[in-house]
Amino acid sequence: MKVFEKVIFVGKSATCREPMAMELLKKEPLRYSIEVEAKGLVVLFPEPLNQKAEAVMISNGIHLENYESSQLETSDFAENTLILTFDREVKEKVLELEGAQNVYVLTDVT
């Protein structure tokens, strides 16, 4: 079994599902500590969490204060980094980037 030191949830803008997944994973009891991030494919400027996503998180006792989206960079790719997307379209876009590896659609991971 491969062990990853970092997980990055990637979406188009990283203002909704990706930061939600990031925070939920951070709250899980894990066997070892990992770094968890959310990144977007197209982030022209940092944006806060989507208001509806924020309301859902707050209603579940999770606050993402000061969250701002950030761009996925080729420097984010590493042998010990797992990249998870929510759909195949985003996965294919990520795979077009130089150095992309360990990229999966979240529903394909078992």
N, C-alpha and C positions, 0 to 999 in steps of 0.2 A: 504494500500500500504506500502510495506516494504521500509525503507530508508537505503541506504548504505552510509557509510562514505569513502569507498575506492573501486576502481575498478582496477582489475589487468587483463590485456590482456595476455593470456598465449599461447605460441606456442612451437615448438620443440626447437628452439635456440634463439628466440626473437631478430632476427636481421633484420626483414623485415616488415611484416604486423603489428606485435604487437606494435613496437615503433611508426609506422605511426598512428595506431589507437589511441595510447596514446596521441600523440601530437594533433591530430584532436579533441579528446574529451576535452583536456585542453583548446582549443580555443573556445569551445562552451559556449554560455551564459547559465549558469545553475541557478536554483533557490537557491541552496546552494552550498557551496564549498565542493569539494571532493578531495581526494588524488587519483591520477591516475598513474599507473605503468605498465611496460611491463616486463614479466619474461619468462624464458625458462625452459623446462623440462630437457634438457641436455645442460648445460653450463659448459664445462670443464675449460674454462678460458674466461674472458670478451672479447667480440668481438664488433667492431664498427658496425654501421648500414650498411646494404648491400648497395653497391655503386649505384645500379639501384634504390632502394627505396629512397636513399638520393637525387638522381637527380630528381626524381618525386616530392619530398617534396620541394626542392629548387625551382623548376620551378613553384611551387604554393606559394612561399614566406615563406616557413616554414623551419627553420634551426634547425637541431638536433645536434648541436655541442656538442662534448664531450660525446655523448651517448655510453654506453657500456652495453652489455647484462648482465643479472644476473640470477642466478638460483632461481626457485620457491622452497620455503622451507615450511615445515609444519607449521612454525611459521607465515606464511603469511595468513593462514586460520583463519577466525574469523566470528562471527555471522553478523558483520556489513560490511563484505567484499564480493563483487561480483566478481566472477572469470568468465571471458569470453574467450572462445576459438573460433577458426575459423573452426574447423571440429570435427566430432564426435570421431575420433581416439584419438585426444589430450584430449578431454573431458574424455574419458574412462581411459586414463593414469592418469589424474589428480585425478579422483575418486578413483584410487587405492592407493593414498597417504593417510596416517593417518590424520584424522581430516578434510578431504576435505568436503566442504559444499558450497552451493550457486554457483554451477558450471553449466554453460550453454554454448551451442553453440550460437554464436552471432546471427545467423539467426533464432534461436528458440525464442529469446527474443522479446516480443511484448509490 
